[in-house]
Amino acid sequence: MTNLELVLNMLAEATTTEISKEKKPKTLEENKKIAKQGGAIAGNTRKEIEAKTGKKVLSKLNAKQIANKKS
């Protein structure tokens, strides 16, 4: 997992939390909808980063594998 993957995951979680605080969902379906909204924001951000850099943000490697690759 790259640093950008971690940041995007945090963005999705933080965004979902903020939307949830404002909307105050009461049902599982409402919570699912809000979770998808938070994920979509992070997904759109990922796509923009990839468009600007020309390379993929997501990696099949985990953090330990990436650290070993840099050594």
Distance bins in CASP14 RR format, pairs under 12 A and 6 or more apart:
PFRMAT RR
TARGET T0000
AUTHOR 0000-0000-0000
RMODE 2
METHOD distances of the structure
MODEL  1
1 7 0 0 0 0 0 1 0 0 0 0 0
1 8 0 0 0 0 0 1 0 0 0 0 0
1 9 0 0 0 0 1 0 0 0 0 0 0
1 10 0 0 0 0 0 1 0 0 0 0 0
1 57 0 0 0 0 0 1 0 0 0 0 0
1 58 0 0 0 0 1 0 0 0 0 0 0
1 59 1 0 0 1 0 0 0 0 0 0 0
1 60 0 0 0 0 1 0 0 0 0 0 0
1 61 1 0 0 1 0 0 0 0 0 0 0
1 62 1 0 1 0 0 0 0 0 0 0 0
1 63 1 0 1 0 0 0 0 0 0 0 0
1 64 0 0 0 0 1 0 0 0 0 0 0
1 65 0 0 0 0 1 0 0 0 0 0 0
1 66 1 0 0 1 0 0 0 0 0 0 0
1 67 0 0 0 0 0 1 0 0 0 0 0
2 8 0 0 0 0 1 0 0 0 0 0 0
2 9 0 0 0 0 0 1 0 0 0 0 0
2 46 0 0 0 0 0 1 0 0 0 0 0
2 49 0 0 0 0 0 1 0 0 0 0 0
2 53 0 0 0 0 0 1 0 0 0 0 0
2 55 0 0 0 0 0 1 0 0 0 0 0
2 56 0 0 0 0 1 0 0 0 0 0 0
2 57 1 0 0 1 0 0 0 0 0 0 0
2 58 1 0 0 1 0 0 0 0 0 0 0
2 59 1 0 1 0 0 0 0 0 0 0 0
2 60 0 0 0 0 0 1 0 0 0 0 0
2 61 0 0 0 0 1 0 0 0 0 0 0
2 62 0 0 0 0 0 1 0 0 0 0 0
2 63 0 0 0 0 1 0 0 0 0 0 0
2 65 0 0 0 0 0 1 0 0 0 0 0
2 66 1 0 0 1 0 0 0 0 0 0 0
2 67 0 0 0 0 0 1 0 0 0 0 0
2 69 0 0 0 0 0 1 0 0 0 0 0
2 70 0 0 0 0 0 1 0 0 0 0 0
3 9 0 0 0 0 0 1 0 0 0 0 0
3 10 0 0 0 0 0 1 0 0 0 0 0
3 49 0 0 0 0 0 1 0 0 0 0 0
3 57 0 0 0 0 1 0 0 0 0 0 0
3 59 0 0 0 0 0 1 0 0 0 0 0
3 63 0 0 0 0 1 0 0 0 0 0 0
3 66 0 0 0 0 1 0 0 0 0 0 0
3 67 0 0 0 0 0 1 0 0 0 0 0
3 70 0 0 0 0 0 1 0 0 0 0 0
4 10 0 0 0 0 0 1 0 0 0 0 0
4 11 0 0 0 0 0 1 0 0 0 0 0
4 42 0 0 0 0 0 1 0 0 0 0 0
4 43 0 0 0 0 0 1 0 0 0 0 0
4 45 0 0 0 0 1 0 0 0 0 0 0
4 46 1 0 0 1 0 0 0 0 0 0 0
4 48 0 0 0 0 0 1 0 0 0 0 0
4 49 1 0 0 1 0 0 0 0 0 0 0
4 50 0 0 0 0 1 0 0 0 0 0 0
4 52 0 0 0 0 0 1 0 0 0 0 0
4 53 0 0 0 0 1 0 0 0 0 0 0
4 55 0 0 0 0 0 1 0 0 0 0 0
4 56 0 0 0 0 1 0 0 0 0 0 0
4 57 1 0 1 0 0 0 0 0 0 0 0
4 58 0 0 0 0 1 0 0 0 0 0 0
4 59 0 0 0 0 1 0 0 0 0 0 0
4 66 0 0 0 0 0 1 0 0 0 0 0
5 11 0 0 0 0 0 1 0 0 0 0 0
5 12 0 0 0 0 0 1 0 0 0 0 0
5 42 0 0 0 0 0 1 0 0 0 0 0
5 43 0 0 0 0 0 1 0 0 0 0 0
5 45 0 0 0 0 0 1 0 0 0 0 0
5 46 0 0 0 0 1 0 0 0 0 0 0
5 49 0 0 0 0 0 1 0 0 0 0 0
5 50 0 0 0 0 0 1 0 0 0 0 0
5 56 0 0 0 0 0 1 0 0 0 0 0
5 57 1 0 0 1 0 0 0 0 0 0 0
5 58 1 0 0 1 0 0 0 0 0 0 0
5 59 1 0 0 1 0 0 0 0 0 0 0
5 60 0 0 0 0 0 1 0 0 0 0 0
5 61 0 0 0 0 1 0 0 0 0 0 0
5 62 0 0 0 0 0 1 0 0 0 0 0
5 63 0 0 0 0 1 0 0 0 0 0 0
5 66 0 0 0 0 1 0 0 0 0 0 0
6 12 0 0 0 0 0 1 0 0 0 0 0
6 13 0 0 0 0 0 1 0 0 0 0 0
6 42 0 0 0 0 0 1 0 0 0 0 0
6 57 0 0 0 0 0 1 0 0 0 0 0
6 58 0 0 0 0 0 1 0 0 0 0 0
6 59 0 0 0 0 0 1 0 0 0 0 0
6 62 0 0 0 0 0 1 0 0 0 0 0
6 63 0 0 0 0 1 0 0 0 0 0 0
6 66 0 0 0 0 0 1 0 0 0 0 0
7 13 0 0 0 0 0 1 0 0 0 0 0
7 14 0 0 0 0 0 1 0 0 0 0 0
7 42 0 0 0 0 1 0 0 0 0 0 0
7 43 0 0 0 0 0 1 0 0 0 0 0
7 45 0 0 0 0 1 0 0 0 0 0 0
7 46 0 0 0 0 1 0 0 0 0 0 0
7 49 0 0 0 0 1 0 0 0 0 0 0
7 57 0 0 0 0 1 0 0 0 0 0 0
8 14 0 0 0 0 0 1 0 0 0 0 0
8 15 0 0 0 0 0 1 0 0 0 0 0
8 38 0 0 0 0 0 1 0 0 0 0 0
8 39 0 0 0 0 1 0 0 0 0 0 0
8 40 0 0 0 0 0 1 0 0 0 0 0
8 41 0 0 0 0 1 0 0 0 0 0 0
8 42 1 0 1 0 0 0 0 0 0 0 0
8 43 1 0 0 1 0 0 0 0 0 0 0
8 44 0 0 0 0 0 1 0 0 0 0 0
8 45 1 0 0 1 0 0 0 0 0 0 0
8 46 1 0 1 0 0 0 0 0 0 0 0
8 47 0 0 0 0 0 1 0 0 0 0 0
8 48 0 0 0 0 0 1 0 0 0 0 0
8 49 0 0 0 0 1 0 0 0 0 0 0
8 50 0 0 0 0 0 1 0 0 0 0 0
8 57 1 0 0 1 0 0 0 0 0 0 0
8 58 0 0 0 0 1 0 0 0 0 0 0
8 59 0 0 0 0 0 1 0 0 0 0 0
9 15 0 0 0 0 0 1 0 0 0 0 0
9 16 0 0 0 0 0 1 0 0 0 0 0
9 38 0 0 0 0 0 1 0 0 0 0 0
9 39 0 0 0 0 1 0 0 0 0 0 0
9 42 1 0 0 1 0 0 0 0 0 0 0
9 43 0 0 0 0 0 1 0 0 0 0 0
9 45 0 0 0 0 0 1 0 0 0 0 0
9 46 0 0 0 0 0 1 0 0 0 0 0
9 57 0 0 0 0 0 1 0 0 0 0 0
9 58 0 0 0 0 0 1 0 0 0 0 0
9 63 0 0 0 0 0 1 0 0 0 0 0
10 16 0 0 0 0 0 1 0 0 0 0 0
10 17 0 0 0 0 0 1 0 0 0 0 0
10 38 0 0 0 0 0 1 0 0 0 0 0
10 39 0 0 0 0 0 1 0 0 0 0 0
10 41 0 0 0 0 0 1 0 0 0 0 0
10 42 0 0 0 0 1 0 0 0 0 0 0
10 45 0 0 0 0 0 1 0 0 0 0 0
11 17 0 0 0 0 0 1 0 0 0 0 0
11 18 0 0 0 0 0 1 0 0 0 0 0
11 38 0 0 0 0 1 0 0 0 0 0 0
11 39 0 0 0 0 1 0 0 0 0 0 0
11 40 0 0 0 0 0 1 0 0 0 0 0
11 41 1 0 0 1 0 0 0 0 0 0 0
11 42 1 0 1 0 0 0 0 0 0 0 0
11 43 0 0 0 0 1 0 0 0 0 0 0
11 44 0 0 0 0 0 1 0 0 0 0 0
11 45 1 0 0 1 0 0 0 0 0 0 0
11 46 0 0 0 0 1 0 0 0 0 0 0
11 49 0 0 0 0 0 1 0 0 0 0 0
11 57 0 0 0 0 0 1 0 0 0 0 0
12 18 0 0 0 0 0 1 0 0 0 0 0
12 19 0 0 0 0 0 1 0 0 0 0 0
12 34 0 0 0 0 0 1 0 0 0 0 0
12 35 0 0 0 0 1 0 0 0 0 0 0
12 36 0 0 0 0 0 1 0 0 0 0 0
12 37 0 0 0 0 1 0 0 0 0 0 0
12 38 1 0 1 0 0 0 0 0 0 0 0
12 39 1 0 1 0 0 0 0 0 0 0 0
12 40 0 0 0 0 1 0 0 0 0 0 0
12 41 1 0 0 1 0 0 0 0 0 0 0
12 42 1 1 0 0 0 0 0 0 0 0 0
12 43 1 0 0 1 0 0 0 0 0 0 0
12 44 0 0 0 0 0 1 0 0 0 0 0
12 45 0 0 0 0 1 0 0 0 0 0 0
12 46 0 0 0 0 1 0 0 0 0 0 0
13 19 0 0 0 0 0 1 0 0 0 0 0
13 20 0 0 0 0 0 1 0 0 0 0 0
13 34 0 0 0 0 0 1 0 0 0 0 0
13 35 0 0 0 0 1 0 0 0 0 0 0
13 38 0 0 0 0 1 0 0 0 0 0 0
13 39 0 0 0 0 1 0 0 0 0 0 0
13 41 0 0 0 0 0 1 0 0 0 0 0
13 42 0 0 0 0 1 0 0 0 0 0 0
14 20 0 0 0 0 0 1 0 0 0 0 0
14 21 0 0 0 0 0 1 0 0 0 0 0
14 38 0 0 0 0 1 0 0 0 0 0 0
14 39 0 0 0 0 0 1 0 0 0 0 0
14 41 0 0 0 0 1 0 0 0 0 0 0
14 42 0 0 0 0 1 0 0 0 0 0 0
14 45 0 0 0 0 0 1 0 0 0 0 0
15 21 0 0 0 0 0 1 0 0 0 0 0
15 22 0 0 0 0 0 1 0 0 0 0 0
15 34 0 0 0 0 1 0 0 0 0 0 0
15 35 0 0 0 0 1 0 0 0 0 0 0
15 36 0 0 0 0 0 1 0 0 0 0 0
15 37 1 0 0 1 0 0 0 0 0 0 0
15 38 1 0 1 0 0 0 0 0 0 0 0
15 39 1 0 0 1 0 0 0 0 0 0 0
15 40 0 0 0 0 1 0 0 0 0 0 0
15 41 1 0 1 0 0 0 0 0 0 0 0
15 42 1 0 0 1 0 0 0 0 0 0 0
15 43 0 0 0 0 0 1 0 0 0 0 0
15 44 0 0 0 0 0 1 0 0 0 0 0
15 45 0 0 0 0 1 0 0 0 0 0 0
16 22 0 0 0 0 0 1 0 0 0 0 0
16 23 0 0 0 0 0 1 0 0 0 0 0
16 25 0 0 0 0 0 1 0 0 0 0 0
16 31 0 0 0 0 1 0 0 0 0 0 0
16 32 0 0 0 0 0 1 0 0 0 0 0
16 33 0 0 0 0 0 1 0 0 0 0 0
16 34 1 0 1 0 0 0 0 0 0 0 0
16 35 1 0 1 0 0 0 0 0 0 0 0
16 36 0 0 0 0 1 0 0 0 0 0 0
16 37 1 0 0 1 0 0 0 0 0 0 0
16 38 1 0 1 0 0 0 0 0 0 0 0
16 39 1 0 0 1 0 0 0 0 0 0 0
16 40 0 0 0 0 0 1 0 0 0 0 0
16 41 0 0 0 0 1 0 0 0 0 0 0
16 42 0 0 0 0 1 0 0 0 0 0 0
17 23 0 0 0 0 0 1 0 0 0 0 0
17 25 0 0 0 0 0 1 0 0 0 0 0
17 31 0 0 0 0 0 1 0 0 0 0 0
17 34 0 0 0 0 1 0 0 0 0 0 0
17 35 0 0 0 0 0 1 0 0 0 0 0
17 37 0 0 0 0 0 1 0 0 0 0 0
17 38 0 0 0 0 1 0 0 0 0 0 0
17 39 0 0 0 0 0 1 0 0 0 0 0
18 24 0 0 0 0 0 1 0 0 0 0 0
18 34 0 0 0 0 1 0 0 0 0 0 0
18 37 0 0 0 0 0 1 0 0 0 0 0
18 38 0 0 0 0 1 0 0 0 0 0 0
18 41 0 0 0 0 0 1 0 0 0 0 0
19 25 0 0 0 0 1 0 0 0 0 0 0
19 30 0 0 0 0 0 1 0 0 0 0 0
19 31 0 0 0 0 0 1 0 0 0 0 0
19 33 0 0 0 0 1 0 0 0 0 0 0
19 34 1 0 1 0 0 0 0 0 0 0 0
19 35 0 0 0 0 1 0 0 0 0 0 0
19 36 0 0 0 0 0 1 0 0 0 0 0
19 37 1 0 1 0 0 0 0 0 0 0 0
19 38 1 0 0 1 0 0 0 0 0 0 0
19 39 0 0 0 0 0 1 0 0 0 0 0
19 40 0 0 0 0 0 1 0 0 0 0 0
19 41 0 0 0 0 1 0 0 0 0 0 0
20 26 0 0 0 0 0 1 0 0 0 0 0
20 30 0 0 0 0 1 0 0 0 0 0 0
20 31 1 0 0 1 0 0 0 0 0 0 0
20 32 0 0 0 0 0 1 0 0 0 0 0
20 33 0 0 0 0 0 1 0 0 0 0 0
20 34 1 0 1 0 0 0 0 0 0 0 0
20 35 0 0 0 0 1 0 0 0 0 0 0
20 36 0 0 0 0 0 1 0 0 0 0 0
20 37 0 0 0 0 1 0 0 0 0 0 0
20 38 0 0 0 0 1 0 0 0 0 0 0
21 34 0 0 0 0 1 0 0 0 0 0 0
22 34 0 0 0 0 1 0 0 0 0 0 0
22 37 0 0 0 0 0 1 0 0 0 0 0
23 30 1 0 0 1 0 0 0 0 0 0 0
23 31 0 0 0 0 1 0 0 0 0 0 0
23 33 0 0 0 0 1 0 0 0 0 0 0
23 34 1 0 0 1 0 0 0 0 0 0 0
23 35 0 0 0 0 0 1 0 0 0 0 0
23 37 0 0 0 0 1 0 0 0 0 0 0
23 38 0 0 0 0 0 1 0 0 0 0 0
24 30 0 0 0 0 1 0 0 0 0 0 0
24 31 0 0 0 0 0 1 0 0 0 0 0
24 34 0 0 0 0 1 0 0 0 0 0 0
25 31 1 0 1 0 0 0 0 0 0 0 0
25 32 0 0 0 0 1 0 0 0 0 0 0
25 33 1 0 0 1 0 0 0 0 0 0 0
25 34 1 0 1 0 0 0 0 0 0 0 0
25 35 0 0 0 0 1 0 0 0 0 0 0
25 36 0 0 0 0 0 1 0 0 0 0 0
25 37 0 0 0 0 0 1 0 0 0 0 0
26 33 0 0 0 0 0 1 0 0 0 0 0
26 34 0 0 0 0 0 1 0 0 0 0 0
27 33 0 0 0 0 1 0 0 0 0 0 0
27 34 0 0 0 0 0 1 0 0 0 0 0
28 34 0 0 0 0 0 1 0 0 0 0 0
28 35 0 0 0 0 0 1 0 0 0 0 0
29 35 0 0 0 0 0 1 0 0 0 0 0
29 36 0 0 0 0 0 1 0 0 0 0 0
30 36 0 0 0 0 0 1 0 0 0 0 0
30 37 0 0 0 0 0 1 0 0 0 0 0
31 37 0 0 0 0 0 1 0 0 0 0 0
31 38 0 0 0 0 0 1 0 0 0 0 0
32 38 0 0 0 0 0 1 0 0 0 0 0
32 39 0 0 0 0 0 1 0 0 0 0 0
33 39 0 0 0 0 0 1 0 0 0 0 0
33 40 0 0 0 0 0 1 0 0 0 0 0
34 40 0 0 0 0 0 1 0 0 0 0 0
34 41 0 0 0 0 0 1 0 0 0 0 0
35 41 0 0 0 0 0 1 0 0 0 0 0
35 42 0 0 0 0 0 1 0 0 0 0 0
36 42 0 0 0 0 0 1 0 0 0 0 0
36 43 0 0 0 0 0 1 0 0 0 0 0
37 43 0 0 0 0 0 1 0 0 0 0 0
37 44 0 0 0 0 0 1 0 0 0 0 0
38 44 0 0 0 0 1 0 0 0 0 0 0
38 45 0 0 0 0 0 1 0 0 0 0 0
39 45 0 0 0 0 1 0 0 0 0 0 0
39 46 0 0 0 0 1 0 0 0 0 0 0
39 47 0 0 0 0 0 1 0 0 0 0 0
40 46 0 0 0 0 0 1 0 0 0 0 0
40 47 0 0 0 0 0 1 0 0 0 0 0
41 47 0 0 0 0 0 1 0 0 0 0 0
41 48 0 0 0 0 0 1 0 0 0 0 0
42 48 0 0 0 0 0 1 0 0 0 0 0
42 49 0 0 0 0 0 1 0 0 0 0 0
42 57 0 0 0 0 0 1 0 0 0 0 0
42 58 0 0 0 0 0 1 0 0 0 0 0
43 49 0 0 0 0 1 0 0 0 0 0 0
43 50 0 0 0 0 1 0 0 0 0 0 0
43 51 0 0 0 0 0 1 0 0 0 0 0
43 57 0 0 0 0 1 0 0 0 0 0 0
43 58 0 0 0 0 0 1 0 0 0 0 0
44 50 0 0 0 0 0 1 0 0 0 0 0
44 51 0 0 0 0 0 1 0 0 0 0 0
45 51 0 0 0 0 0 1 0 0 0 0 0
45 52 0 0 0 0 0 1 0 0 0 0 0
45 57 0 0 0 0 1 0 0 0 0 0 0
46 52 0 0 0 0 0 1 0 0 0 0 0
46 53 0 0 0 0 0 1 0 0 0 0 0
46 55 0 0 0 0 0 1 0 0 0 0 0
46 56 0 0 0 0 1 0 0 0 0 0 0
46 57 1 0 1 0 0 0 0 0 0 0 0
46 58 1 0 0 1 0 0 0 0 0 0 0
47 53 0 0 0 0 0 1 0 0 0 0 0
47 54 0 0 0 0 0 1 0 0 0 0 0
47 56 0 0 0 0 0 1 0 0 0 0 0
47 57 0 0 0 0 1 0 0 0 0 0 0
47 58 0 0 0 0 0 1 0 0 0 0 0
48 54 0 0 0 0 0 1 0 0 0 0 0
48 57 0 0 0 0 1 0 0 0 0 0 0
49 55 0 0 0 0 1 0 0 0 0 0 0
49 56 0 0 0 0 1 0 0 0 0 0 0
49 57 1 0 1 0 0 0 0 0 0 0 0
49 58 0 0 0 0 0 1 0 0 0 0 0
50 56 1 0 0 1 0 0 0 0 0 0 0
50 57 1 0 1 0 0 0 0 0 0 0 0
50 58 0 0 0 0 1 0 0 0 0 0 0
51 57 0 0 0 0 0 1 0 0 0 0 0
59 65 0 0 0 0 1 0 0 0 0 0 0
59 66 1 0 0 1 0 0 0 0 0 0 0
59 69 0 0 0 0 1 0 0 0 0 0 0
60 66 0 0 0 0 0 1 0 0 0 0 0
60 69 0 0 0 0 0 1 0 0 0 0 0
61 67 0 0 0 0 1 0 0 0 0 0 0
61 68 0 0 0 0 1 0 0 0 0 0 0
61 69 1 0 0 1 0 0 0 0 0 0 0
61 70 0 0 0 0 0 1 0 0 0 0 0
62 68 0 0 0 0 0 1 0 0 0 0 0
62 69 0 0 0 0 0 1 0 0 0 0 0
63 69 0 0 0 0 0 1 0 0 0 0 0
63 70 0 0 0 0 0 1 0 0 0 0 0
64 70 0 0 0 0 0 1 0 0 0 0 0
64 71 0 0 0 0 0 1 0 0 0 0 0
65 71 0 0 0 0 0 1 0 0 0 0 0
END
